[in-house]
């Protein structure tokens, strides 16, 4: 089961793998599909 995350802007809940994008440099981008809020290098325990 994929963990859920809350968007800090619109506060909607979305599956982790839908809002997080792993970059080749190991940064992780958070992008909310509801409000298009984007944040780089969020903290994650993934991996
Ligand atoms: Zn949002």
mmCIF file of the protein (N, C-alpha, C, O) and its ligand, coordinates in Angstrom:
data_MODEL
# 
_entry.id   MODEL 
# 
loop_
_entity.id 
_entity.type 
_entity.pdbx_number_of_molecules 
1 polymer     1 
2 non-polymer 1 
# 
_entity_poly.entity_id                      1 
_entity_poly.type                           'polypeptide(L)' 
_entity_poly.nstd_linkage                   no 
_entity_poly.nstd_monomer                   no 
_entity_poly.pdbx_seq_one_letter_code       
;(UNK)(UNK)(UNK)(UNK)(UNK)(UNK)(UNK)(UNK)(UNK)(UNK)(UNK)(UNK)(UNK)(UNK)(UNK)(UNK)
(UNK)(UNK)(UNK)(UNK)(UNK)(UNK)(UNK)(UNK)(UNK)(UNK)(UNK)(UNK)(UNK)(UNK)(UNK)(UNK)
(UNK)(UNK)(UNK)(UNK)(UNK)(UNK)(UNK)(UNK)(UNK)(UNK)(UNK)(UNK)(UNK)(UNK)(UNK)
;
_entity_poly.pdbx_seq_one_letter_code_can   XXXXXXXXXXXXXXXXXXXXXXXXXXXXXXXXXXXXXXXXXXXXXXX 
_entity_poly.pdbx_strand_id                 A 
# 
loop_
_entity_poly_seq.entity_id 
_entity_poly_seq.num 
_entity_poly_seq.mon_id 
_entity_poly_seq.hetero 
1 1  UNK n 
1 2  UNK n 
1 3  UNK n 
1 4  UNK n 
1 5  UNK n 
1 6  UNK n 
1 7  UNK n 
1 8  UNK n 
1 9  UNK n 
1 10 UNK n 
1 11 UNK n 
1 12 UNK n 
1 13 UNK n 
1 14 UNK n 
1 15 UNK n 
1 16 UNK n 
1 17 UNK n 
1 18 UNK n 
1 19 UNK n 
1 20 UNK n 
1 21 UNK n 
1 22 UNK n 
1 23 UNK n 
1 24 UNK n 
1 25 UNK n 
1 26 UNK n 
1 27 UNK n 
1 28 UNK n 
1 29 UNK n 
1 30 UNK n 
1 31 UNK n 
1 32 UNK n 
1 33 UNK n 
1 34 UNK n 
1 35 UNK n 
1 36 UNK n 
1 37 UNK n 
1 38 UNK n 
1 39 UNK n 
1 40 UNK n 
1 41 UNK n 
1 42 UNK n 
1 43 UNK n 
1 44 UNK n 
1 45 UNK n 
1 46 UNK n 
1 47 UNK n 
# 
loop_
_struct_asym.id 
_struct_asym.entity_id 
A 1 
B 2 
# 
loop_
_chem_comp.id 
_chem_comp.type 
_chem_comp.mon_nstd_flag 
UNK 'L-peptide linking' . 
ZN  non-polymer         . 
# 
_pdbx_entity_nonpoly.entity_id   2 
_pdbx_entity_nonpoly.name        ? 
_pdbx_entity_nonpoly.comp_id     ZN 
# 
_pdbx_nonpoly_scheme.asym_id         B 
_pdbx_nonpoly_scheme.entity_id       2 
_pdbx_nonpoly_scheme.mon_id          ZN 
_pdbx_nonpoly_scheme.ndb_seq_num     1 
_pdbx_nonpoly_scheme.pdb_seq_num     101 
_pdbx_nonpoly_scheme.auth_seq_num    101 
_pdbx_nonpoly_scheme.pdb_mon_id      ZN 
_pdbx_nonpoly_scheme.auth_mon_id     ZN 
_pdbx_nonpoly_scheme.pdb_strand_id   A 
_pdbx_nonpoly_scheme.pdb_ins_code    . 
# 
loop_
_atom_site.group_PDB 
_atom_site.id 
_atom_site.type_symbol 
_atom_site.label_atom_id 
_atom_site.label_alt_id 
_atom_site.label_comp_id 
_atom_site.label_asym_id 
_atom_site.label_entity_id 
_atom_site.label_seq_id 
_atom_site.pdbx_PDB_ins_code 
_atom_site.Cartn_x 
_atom_site.Cartn_y 
_atom_site.Cartn_z 
_atom_site.occupancy 
_atom_site.B_iso_or_equiv 
_atom_site.pdbx_formal_charge 
_atom_site.auth_seq_id 
_atom_site.auth_comp_id 
_atom_site.auth_asym_id 
_atom_site.auth_atom_id 
_atom_site.pdbx_PDB_model_num 
ATOM   1   N  N  . UNK A 1 1  ? 0.844  -1.209 0.000   1.00 0.00 ? 1   UNK A N  1 
ATOM   2   C  CA . UNK A 1 1  ? 0.000  0.000  0.000   1.00 0.00 ? 1   UNK A CA 1 
ATOM   3   C  C  . UNK A 1 1  ? 0.873  1.252  0.000   1.00 0.00 ? 1   UNK A C  1 
ATOM   4   O  O  . UNK A 1 1  ? 1.774  1.411  0.824   1.00 0.00 ? 1   UNK A O  1 
ATOM   5   N  N  . UNK A 1 2  ? 0.578  2.121  -0.943  1.00 0.00 ? 2   UNK A N  1 
ATOM   6   C  CA . UNK A 1 2  ? 1.360  3.338  -1.058  1.00 0.00 ? 2   UNK A CA 1 
ATOM   7   C  C  . UNK A 1 2  ? 0.978  4.324  0.043   1.00 0.00 ? 2   UNK A C  1 
ATOM   8   O  O  . UNK A 1 2  ? -0.208 4.553  0.280   1.00 0.00 ? 2   UNK A O  1 
ATOM   9   N  N  . UNK A 1 3  ? 1.964  4.907  0.716   1.00 0.00 ? 3   UNK A N  1 
ATOM   10  C  CA . UNK A 1 3  ? 1.661  5.927  1.726   1.00 0.00 ? 3   UNK A CA 1 
ATOM   11  C  C  . UNK A 1 3  ? 1.003  7.158  1.099   1.00 0.00 ? 3   UNK A C  1 
ATOM   12  O  O  . UNK A 1 3  ? 1.210  7.460  -0.076  1.00 0.00 ? 3   UNK A O  1 
ATOM   13  N  N  . UNK A 1 4  ? 0.220  7.848  1.896   1.00 0.00 ? 4   UNK A N  1 
ATOM   14  C  CA . UNK A 1 4  ? -0.449 9.049  1.424   1.00 0.00 ? 4   UNK A CA 1 
ATOM   15  C  C  . UNK A 1 4  ? 0.262  10.282 1.972   1.00 0.00 ? 4   UNK A C  1 
ATOM   16  O  O  . UNK A 1 4  ? 0.794  10.279 3.081   1.00 0.00 ? 4   UNK A O  1 
ATOM   17  N  N  . UNK A 1 5  ? 0.252  11.328 1.164   1.00 0.00 ? 5   UNK A N  1 
ATOM   18  C  CA . UNK A 1 5  ? 0.854  12.587 1.603   1.00 0.00 ? 5   UNK A CA 1 
ATOM   19  C  C  . UNK A 1 5  ? -0.155 13.717 1.422   1.00 0.00 ? 5   UNK A C  1 
ATOM   20  O  O  . UNK A 1 5  ? -1.013 13.667 0.540   1.00 0.00 ? 5   UNK A O  1 
ATOM   21  N  N  . UNK A 1 6  ? -0.039 14.725 2.264   1.00 0.00 ? 6   UNK A N  1 
ATOM   22  C  CA . UNK A 1 6  ? -0.906 15.890 2.170   1.00 0.00 ? 6   UNK A CA 1 
ATOM   23  C  C  . UNK A 1 6  ? -0.165 17.038 1.500   1.00 0.00 ? 6   UNK A C  1 
ATOM   24  O  O  . UNK A 1 6  ? 0.985  17.329 1.829   1.00 0.00 ? 6   UNK A O  1 
ATOM   25  N  N  . UNK A 1 7  ? -0.825 17.669 0.576   1.00 0.00 ? 7   UNK A N  1 
ATOM   26  C  CA . UNK A 1 7  ? -0.270 18.875 -0.027  1.00 0.00 ? 7   UNK A CA 1 
ATOM   27  C  C  . UNK A 1 7  ? -0.292 19.998 1.008   1.00 0.00 ? 7   UNK A C  1 
ATOM   28  O  O  . UNK A 1 7  ? -1.324 20.238 1.636   1.00 0.00 ? 7   UNK A O  1 
ATOM   29  N  N  . UNK A 1 8  ? 0.847  20.693 1.194   1.00 0.00 ? 8   UNK A N  1 
ATOM   30  C  CA . UNK A 1 8  ? 0.895  21.769 2.180   1.00 0.00 ? 8   UNK A CA 1 
ATOM   31  C  C  . UNK A 1 8  ? 0.124  23.011 1.743   1.00 0.00 ? 8   UNK A C  1 
ATOM   32  O  O  . UNK A 1 8  ? -0.125 23.906 2.551   1.00 0.00 ? 8   UNK A O  1 
ATOM   33  N  N  . UNK A 1 9  ? -0.251 23.065 0.478   1.00 0.00 ? 9   UNK A N  1 
ATOM   34  C  CA . UNK A 1 9  ? -0.956 24.244 -0.022  1.00 0.00 ? 9   UNK A CA 1 
ATOM   35  C  C  . UNK A 1 9  ? -2.472 24.056 -0.010  1.00 0.00 ? 9   UNK A C  1 
ATOM   36  O  O  . UNK A 1 9  ? -3.199 24.855 0.580   1.00 0.00 ? 9   UNK A O  1 
ATOM   37  N  N  . UNK A 1 10 ? -2.943 22.988 -0.670  1.00 0.00 ? 10  UNK A N  1 
ATOM   38  C  CA . UNK A 1 10 ? -4.391 22.774 -0.765  1.00 0.00 ? 10  UNK A CA 1 
ATOM   39  C  C  . UNK A 1 10 ? -4.879 21.720 0.228   1.00 0.00 ? 10  UNK A C  1 
ATOM   40  O  O  . UNK A 1 10 ? -6.081 21.532 0.413   1.00 0.00 ? 10  UNK A O  1 
ATOM   41  N  N  . UNK A 1 11 ? -3.932 21.043 0.856   1.00 0.00 ? 11  UNK A N  1 
ATOM   42  C  CA . UNK A 1 11 ? -4.228 20.084 1.926   1.00 0.00 ? 11  UNK A CA 1 
ATOM   43  C  C  . UNK A 1 11 ? -4.976 18.843 1.443   1.00 0.00 ? 11  UNK A C  1 
ATOM   44  O  O  . UNK A 1 11 ? -5.562 18.120 2.249   1.00 0.00 ? 11  UNK A O  1 
ATOM   45  N  N  . UNK A 1 12 ? -4.958 18.597 0.156   1.00 0.00 ? 12  UNK A N  1 
ATOM   46  C  CA . UNK A 1 12 ? -5.555 17.370 -0.348  1.00 0.00 ? 12  UNK A CA 1 
ATOM   47  C  C  . UNK A 1 12 ? -4.571 16.222 -0.205  1.00 0.00 ? 12  UNK A C  1 
ATOM   48  O  O  . UNK A 1 12 ? -3.354 16.407 -0.163  1.00 0.00 ? 12  UNK A O  1 
ATOM   49  N  N  . UNK A 1 13 ? -5.145 15.033 -0.132  1.00 0.00 ? 13  UNK A N  1 
ATOM   50  C  CA . UNK A 1 13 ? -4.340 13.845 0.075   1.00 0.00 ? 13  UNK A CA 1 
ATOM   51  C  C  . UNK A 1 13 ? -4.155 13.117 -1.255  1.00 0.00 ? 13  UNK A C  1 
ATOM   52  O  O  . UNK A 1 13 ? -5.085 12.980 -2.049  1.00 0.00 ? 13  UNK A O  1 
ATOM   53  N  N  . UNK A 1 14 ? -2.922 12.657 -1.470  1.00 0.00 ? 14  UNK A N  1 
ATOM   54  C  CA . UNK A 1 14 ? -2.629 11.957 -2.720  1.00 0.00 ? 14  UNK A CA 1 
ATOM   55  C  C  . UNK A 1 14 ? -1.587 10.881 -2.450  1.00 0.00 ? 14  UNK A C  1 
ATOM   56  O  O  . UNK A 1 14 ? -0.777 11.003 -1.532  1.00 0.00 ? 14  UNK A O  1 
ATOM   57  N  N  . UNK A 1 15 ? -1.617 9.831  -3.257  1.00 0.00 ? 15  UNK A N  1 
ATOM   58  C  CA . UNK A 1 15 ? -0.650 8.748  -3.091  1.00 0.00 ? 15  UNK A CA 1 
ATOM   59  C  C  . UNK A 1 15 ? 0.768  9.253  -3.353  1.00 0.00 ? 15  UNK A C  1 
ATOM   60  O  O  . UNK A 1 15 ? 1.008  10.065 -4.246  1.00 0.00 ? 15  UNK A O  1 
ATOM   61  N  N  . UNK A 1 16 ? 1.678  8.755  -2.560  1.00 0.00 ? 16  UNK A N  1 
ATOM   62  C  CA . UNK A 1 16 ? 3.069  9.213  -2.600  1.00 0.00 ? 16  UNK A CA 1 
ATOM   63  C  C  . UNK A 1 16 ? 3.675  9.126  -3.999  1.00 0.00 ? 16  UNK A C  1 
ATOM   64  O  O  . UNK A 1 16 ? 4.356  10.047 -4.452  1.00 0.00 ? 16  UNK A O  1 
ATOM   65  N  N  . UNK A 1 17 ? 3.421  8.018  -4.670  1.00 0.00 ? 17  UNK A N  1 
ATOM   66  C  CA . UNK A 1 17 ? 4.049  7.829  -5.979  1.00 0.00 ? 17  UNK A CA 1 
ATOM   67  C  C  . UNK A 1 17 ? 3.433  8.709  -7.068  1.00 0.00 ? 17  UNK A C  1 
ATOM   68  O  O  . UNK A 1 17 ? 3.973  8.807  -8.170  1.00 0.00 ? 17  UNK A O  1 
ATOM   69  N  N  . UNK A 1 18 ? 2.294  9.351  -6.756  1.00 0.00 ? 18  UNK A N  1 
ATOM   70  C  CA . UNK A 1 18 ? 1.669  10.235 -7.739  1.00 0.00 ? 18  UNK A CA 1 
ATOM   71  C  C  . UNK A 1 18 ? 2.161  11.675 -7.618  1.00 0.00 ? 18  UNK A C  1 
ATOM   72  O  O  . UNK A 1 18 ? 2.096  12.450 -8.573  1.00 0.00 ? 18  UNK A O  1 
ATOM   73  N  N  . UNK A 1 19 ? 2.646  12.013 -6.448  1.00 0.00 ? 19  UNK A N  1 
ATOM   74  C  CA . UNK A 1 19 ? 3.060  13.399 -6.225  1.00 0.00 ? 19  UNK A CA 1 
ATOM   75  C  C  . UNK A 1 19 ? 4.568  13.565 -6.155  1.00 0.00 ? 19  UNK A C  1 
ATOM   76  O  O  . UNK A 1 19 ? 5.086  14.677 -6.254  1.00 0.00 ? 19  UNK A O  1 
ATOM   77  N  N  . UNK A 1 20 ? 5.270  12.446 -5.982  1.00 0.00 ? 20  UNK A N  1 
ATOM   78  C  CA . UNK A 1 20 ? 6.724  12.537 -5.892  1.00 0.00 ? 20  UNK A CA 1 
ATOM   79  C  C  . UNK A 1 20 ? 7.381  12.038 -7.159  1.00 0.00 ? 20  UNK A C  1 
ATOM   80  O  O  . UNK A 1 20 ? 6.995  11.015 -7.724  1.00 0.00 ? 20  UNK A O  1 
ATOM   81  N  N  . UNK A 1 21 ? 8.376  12.779 -7.589  1.00 0.00 ? 21  UNK A N  1 
ATOM   82  C  CA . UNK A 1 21 ? 9.157  12.378 -8.750  1.00 0.00 ? 21  UNK A CA 1 
ATOM   83  C  C  . UNK A 1 21 ? 10.623 12.362 -8.367  1.00 0.00 ? 21  UNK A C  1 
ATOM   84  O  O  . UNK A 1 21 ? 11.187 13.384 -7.974  1.00 0.00 ? 21  UNK A O  1 
ATOM   85  N  N  . UNK A 1 22 ? 11.230 11.207 -8.484  1.00 0.00 ? 22  UNK A N  1 
ATOM   86  C  CA . UNK A 1 22 ? 12.648 11.098 -8.164  1.00 0.00 ? 22  UNK A CA 1 
ATOM   87  C  C  . UNK A 1 22 ? 13.481 11.555 -9.360  1.00 0.00 ? 22  UNK A C  1 
ATOM   88  O  O  . UNK A 1 22 ? 13.257 11.123 -10.491 1.00 0.00 ? 22  UNK A O  1 
ATOM   89  N  N  . UNK A 1 23 ? 14.426 12.419 -9.095  1.00 0.00 ? 23  UNK A N  1 
ATOM   90  C  CA . UNK A 1 23 ? 15.306 12.914 -10.141 1.00 0.00 ? 23  UNK A CA 1 
ATOM   91  C  C  . UNK A 1 23 ? 16.576 12.072 -10.217 1.00 0.00 ? 23  UNK A C  1 
ATOM   92  O  O  . UNK A 1 23 ? 16.900 11.334 -9.287  1.00 0.00 ? 23  UNK A O  1 
ATOM   93  N  N  . UNK A 1 24 ? 17.281 12.191 -11.321 1.00 0.00 ? 24  UNK A N  1 
ATOM   94  C  CA . UNK A 1 24 ? 18.495 11.403 -11.519 1.00 0.00 ? 24  UNK A CA 1 
ATOM   95  C  C  . UNK A 1 24 ? 19.586 11.769 -10.518 1.00 0.00 ? 24  UNK A C  1 
ATOM   96  O  O  . UNK A 1 24 ? 20.477 10.968 -10.238 1.00 0.00 ? 24  UNK A O  1 
ATOM   97  N  N  . UNK A 1 25 ? 19.509 12.977 -9.987  1.00 0.00 ? 25  UNK A N  1 
ATOM   98  C  CA . UNK A 1 25 ? 20.486 13.410 -8.980  1.00 0.00 ? 25  UNK A CA 1 
ATOM   99  C  C  . UNK A 1 25 ? 20.018 13.112 -7.559  1.00 0.00 ? 25  UNK A C  1 
ATOM   100 O  O  . UNK A 1 25 ? 20.551 13.648 -6.587  1.00 0.00 ? 25  UNK A O  1 
ATOM   101 N  N  . UNK A 1 26 ? 19.018 12.253 -7.459  1.00 0.00 ? 26  UNK A N  1 
ATOM   102 C  CA . UNK A 1 26 ? 18.479 11.798 -6.184  1.00 0.00 ? 26  UNK A CA 1 
ATOM   103 C  C  . UNK A 1 26 ? 17.686 12.859 -5.439  1.00 0.00 ? 26  UNK A C  1 
ATOM   104 O  O  . UNK A 1 26 ? 17.284 12.636 -4.297  1.00 0.00 ? 26  UNK A O  1 
ATOM   105 N  N  . UNK A 1 27 ? 17.454 14.000 -6.059  1.00 0.00 ? 27  UNK A N  1 
ATOM   106 C  CA . UNK A 1 27 ? 16.497 14.927 -5.480  1.00 0.00 ? 27  UNK A CA 1 
ATOM   107 C  C  . UNK A 1 27 ? 15.098 14.385 -5.689  1.00 0.00 ? 27  UNK A C  1 
ATOM   108 O  O  . UNK A 1 27 ? 14.853 13.589 -6.595  1.00 0.00 ? 27  UNK A O  1 
ATOM   109 N  N  . UNK A 1 28 ? 14.196 14.820 -4.850  1.00 0.00 ? 28  UNK A N  1 
ATOM   110 C  CA . UNK A 1 28 ? 12.808 14.409 -4.988  1.00 0.00 ? 28  UNK A CA 1 
ATOM   111 C  C  . UNK A 1 28 ? 11.938 15.652 -5.143  1.00 0.00 ? 28  UNK A C  1 
ATOM   112 O  O  . UNK A 1 28 ? 12.025 16.592 -4.352  1.00 0.00 ? 28  UNK A O  1 
ATOM   113 N  N  . UNK A 1 29 ? 11.105 15.639 -6.168  1.00 0.00 ? 29  UNK A N  1 
ATOM   114 C  CA . UNK A 1 29 ? 10.214 16.760 -6.423  1.00 0.00 ? 29  UNK A CA 1 
ATOM   115 C  C  . UNK A 1 29 ? 8.798  16.388 -6.003  1.00 0.00 ? 29  UNK A C  1 
ATOM   116 O  O  . UNK A 1 29 ? 8.274  15.345 -6.396  1.00 0.00 ? 29  UNK A O  1 
ATOM   117 N  N  . UNK A 1 30 ? 8.195  17.239 -5.212  1.00 0.00 ? 30  UNK A N  1 
ATOM   118 C  CA . UNK A 1 30 ? 6.785  17.089 -4.868  1.00 0.00 ? 30  UNK A CA 1 
ATOM   119 C  C  . UNK A 1 30 ? 5.986  17.975 -5.794  1.00 0.00 ? 30  UNK A C  1 
ATOM   120 O  O  . UNK A 1 30 ? 6.249  19.172 -5.910  1.00 0.00 ? 30  UNK A O  1 
ATOM   121 N  N  . UNK A 1 31 ? 4.979  17.363 -6.473  1.00 0.00 ? 31  UNK A N  1 
ATOM   122 C  CA . UNK A 1 31 ? 4.102  18.167 -7.308  1.00 0.00 ? 31  UNK A CA 1 
ATOM   123 C  C  . UNK A 1 31 ? 2.668  17.738 -7.087  1.00 0.00 ? 31  UNK A C  1 
ATOM   124 O  O  . UNK A 1 31 ? 2.307  16.589 -7.340  1.00 0.00 ? 31  UNK A O  1 
ATOM   125 N  N  . UNK A 1 32 ? 1.860  18.655 -6.619  1.00 0.00 ? 32  UNK A N  1 
ATOM   126 C  CA . UNK A 1 32 ? 0.461  18.369 -6.343  1.00 0.00 ? 32  UNK A CA 1 
ATOM   127 C  C  . UNK A 1 32 ? -0.355 18.434 -7.635  1.00 0.00 ? 32  UNK A C  1 
ATOM   128 O  O  . UNK A 1 32 ? -0.297 19.436 -8.349  1.00 0.00 ? 32  UNK A O  1 
ATOM   129 N  N  . UNK A 1 33 ? -1.119 17.369 -7.948  1.00 0.00 ? 33  UNK A N  1 
ATOM   130 C  CA . UNK A 1 33 ? -1.937 17.359 -9.162  1.00 0.00 ? 33  UNK A CA 1 
ATOM   131 C  C  . UNK A 1 33 ? -3.201 18.205 -9.036  1.00 0.00 ? 33  UNK A C  1 
ATOM   132 O  O  . UNK A 1 33 ? -3.888 18.455 -10.026 1.00 0.00 ? 33  UNK A O  1 
ATOM   133 N  N  . UNK A 1 34 ? -3.499 18.637 -7.834  1.00 0.00 ? 34  UNK A N  1 
ATOM   134 C  CA . UNK A 1 34 ? -4.734 19.397 -7.599  1.00 0.00 ? 34  UNK A CA 1 
ATOM   135 C  C  . UNK A 1 34 ? -4.519 20.896 -7.766  1.00 0.00 ? 34  UNK A C  1 
ATOM   136 O  O  . UNK A 1 34 ? -5.317 21.585 -8.401  1.00 0.00 ? 34  UNK A O  1 
ATOM   137 N  N  . UNK A 1 35 ? -3.437 21.386 -7.190  1.00 0.00 ? 35  UNK A N  1 
ATOM   138 C  CA . UNK A 1 35 ? -3.204 22.830 -7.222  1.00 0.00 ? 35  UNK A CA 1 
ATOM   139 C  C  . UNK A 1 35 ? -1.899 23.195 -7.926  1.00 0.00 ? 35  UNK A C  1 
ATOM   140 O  O  . UNK A 1 35 ? -1.557 24.372 -8.033  1.00 0.00 ? 35  UNK A O  1 
ATOM   141 N  N  . UNK A 1 36 ? -1.180 22.197 -8.399  1.00 0.00 ? 36  UNK A N  1 
ATOM   142 C  CA . UNK A 1 36 ? 0.090  22.352 -9.110  1.00 0.00 ? 36  UNK A CA 1 
ATOM   143 C  C  . UNK A 1 36 ? 1.209  22.927 -8.229  1.00 0.00 ? 36  UNK A C  1 
ATOM   144 O  O  . UNK A 1 36 ? 2.232  23.388 -8.734  1.00 0.00 ? 36  UNK A O  1 
ATOM   145 N  N  . UNK A 1 37 ? 1.004  22.895 -6.941  1.00 0.00 ? 37  UNK A N  1 
ATOM   146 C  CA . UNK A 1 37 ? 2.068  23.308 -6.029  1.00 0.00 ? 37  UNK A CA 1 
ATOM   147 C  C  . UNK A 1 37 ? 3.284  22.400 -6.221  1.00 0.00 ? 37  UNK A C  1 
ATOM   148 O  O  . UNK A 1 37 ? 3.148  21.181 -6.330  1.00 0.00 ? 37  UNK A O  1 
ATOM   149 N  N  . UNK A 1 38 ? 4.447  22.993 -6.259  1.00 0.00 ? 38  UNK A N  1 
ATOM   150 C  CA . UNK A 1 38 ? 5.672  22.228 -6.476  1.00 0.00 ? 38  UNK A CA 1 
ATOM   151 C  C  . UNK A 1 38 ? 6.717  22.596 -5.434  1.00 0.00 ? 38  UNK A C  1 
ATOM   152 O  O  . UNK A 1 38 ? 6.922  23.766 -5.110  1.00 0.00 ? 38  UNK A O  1 
ATOM   153 N  N  . UNK A 1 39 ? 7.360  21.578 -4.931  1.00 0.00 ? 39  UNK A N  1 
ATOM   154 C  CA . UNK A 1 39 ? 8.418  21.810 -3.941  1.00 0.00 ? 39  UNK A CA 1 
ATOM   155 C  C  . UNK A 1 39 ? 9.553  20.841 -4.200  1.00 0.00 ? 39  UNK A C  1 
ATOM   156 O  O  . UNK A 1 39 ? 9.327  19.656 -4.445  1.00 0.00 ? 39  UNK A O  1 
ATOM   157 N  N  . UNK A 1 40 ? 10.761 21.344 -4.145  1.00 0.00 ? 40  UNK A N  1 
ATOM   158 C  CA . UNK A 1 40 ? 11.919 20.514 -4.406  1.00 0.00 ? 40  UNK A CA 1 
ATOM   159 C  C  . UNK A 1 40 ? 12.529 20.005 -3.113  1.00 0.00 ? 40  UNK A C  1 
ATOM   160 O  O  . UNK A 1 40 ? 12.445 20.641 -2.062  1.00 0.00 ? 40  UNK A O  1 
ATOM   161 N  N  . UNK A 1 41 ? 13.139 18.850 -3.224  1.00 0.00 ? 41  UNK A N  1 
ATOM   162 C  CA . UNK A 1 41 ? 13.923 18.275 -2.137  1.00 0.00 ? 41  UNK A CA 1 
ATOM   163 C  C  . UNK A 1 41 ? 13.144 18.140 -0.830  1.00 0.00 ? 41  UNK A C  1 
ATOM   164 O  O  . UNK A 1 41 ? 13.628 18.527 0.234   1.00 0.00 ? 41  UNK A O  1 
ATOM   165 N  N  . UNK A 1 42 ? 11.958 17.598 -0.919  1.00 0.00 ? 42  UNK A N  1 
ATOM   166 C  CA . UNK A 1 42 ? 11.227 17.343 0.309   1.00 0.00 ? 42  UNK A CA 1 
ATOM   167 C  C  . UNK A 1 42 ? 11.828 16.175 1.046   1.00 0.00 ? 42  UNK A C  1 
ATOM   168 O  O  . UNK A 1 42 ? 12.507 15.331 0.461   1.00 0.00 ? 42  UNK A O  1 
ATOM   169 N  N  . UNK A 1 43 ? 11.569 16.135 2.332   1.00 0.00 ? 43  UNK A N  1 
ATOM   170 C  CA . UNK A 1 43 ? 12.077 15.034 3.133   1.00 0.00 ? 43  UNK A CA 1 
ATOM   171 C  C  . UNK A 1 43 ? 11.274 13.765 2.853   1.00 0.00 ? 43  UNK A C  1 
ATOM   172 O  O  . UNK A 1 43 ? 10.044 13.799 2.840   1.00 0.00 ? 43  UNK A O  1 
ATOM   173 N  N  . UNK A 1 44 ? 11.944 12.681 2.638   1.00 0.00 ? 44  UNK A N  1 
ATOM   174 C  CA . UNK A 1 44 ? 11.265 11.407 2.414   1.00 0.00 ? 44  UNK A CA 1 
ATOM   175 C  C  . UNK A 1 44 ? 12.078 10.267 3.015   1.00 0.00 ? 44  UNK A C  1 
ATOM   176 O  O  . UNK A 1 44 ? 13.307 10.306 3.068   1.00 0.00 ? 44  UNK A O  1 
ATOM   177 N  N  . UNK A 1 45 ? 11.365 9.281  3.452   1.00 0.00 ? 45  UNK A N  1 
ATOM   178 C  CA . UNK A 1 45 ? 12.029 8.105  4.003   1.00 0.00 ? 45  UNK A CA 1 
ATOM   179 C  C  . UNK A 1 45 ? 12.034 6.963  2.993   1.00 0.00 ? 45  UNK A C  1 
ATOM   180 O  O  . UNK A 1 45 ? 12.364 5.821  3.312   1.00 0.00 ? 45  UNK A O  1 
ATOM   181 N  N  . UNK A 1 46 ? 11.658 7.308  1.771   1.00 0.00 ? 46  UNK A N  1 
ATOM   182 C  CA . UNK A 1 46 ? 11.604 6.303  0.725   1.00 0.00 ? 46  UNK A CA 1 
ATOM   183 C  C  . UNK A 1 46 ? 12.972 5.685  0.475   1.00 0.00 ? 46  UNK A C  1 
ATOM   184 O  O  . UNK A 1 46 ? 13.985 6.385  0.438   1.00 0.00 ? 46  UNK A O  1 
ATOM   185 N  N  . UNK A 1 47 ? 12.991 4.367  0.303   1.00 0.00 ? 47  UNK A N  1 
ATOM   186 C  CA . UNK A 1 47 ? 14.220 3.691  0.004   1.00 0.00 ? 47  UNK A CA 1 
ATOM   187 C  C  . UNK A 1 47 ? 14.802 3.039  1.245   1.00 0.00 ? 47  UNK A C  1 
ATOM   188 O  O  . UNK A 1 47 ? 15.860 2.412  1.174   1.00 0.00 ? 47  UNK A O  1 
HETATM 189 ZN ZN . ZN  B 2 .  ? -2.176 20.929 -3.635  1.00 0.00 ? 101 ZN  A ZN 1 
# 
